[in-house]
């Protein structure tokens, strides 16, 4: 099976647009949607509702910055602190173009920082490009698997 794309987004409008954009890119990867940072941590650590999820990491995490319960920076900090997660690609997908958010994200090891475009066509194009790059074109680090056995 292809590795899933993990989408962590709490805004219903942004979530819907992101899912439409990923669908239009014709990726075969499953998209796992989580609504807050605490649920993202549970998924990544295989805890709580995700205790029995298939082993392995997503192809990429599309992570909103401003999330309820645990914000995106804390999720990113956790990802980069764990050996089994730290090489996983993380893209901050956010409305914030504030320099401090950008700098902090890169300091914590984000792979890319994308400000959500306001225009629908630009948004769809940006998400499709992200999905194709990280799920198809990107070569994962040595020792990681491109596919997950279920």
Buried (B, 14 or more C-beta within 10 A) or exposed (E): EBBBBBBBBBBEEBBEBBBBBBBEBEBEBBBBBBBBBBBBBBBBBEEEEBEEBEEBBBBBBBBBBBBEBBBBBBBBBBBBEEEEBEBBBBBBBBBBEEEEBBEBBEEBBBBBBBBBBEEEEEBBBBBBBBBBBBBBEBEBEEEEEEEBEE
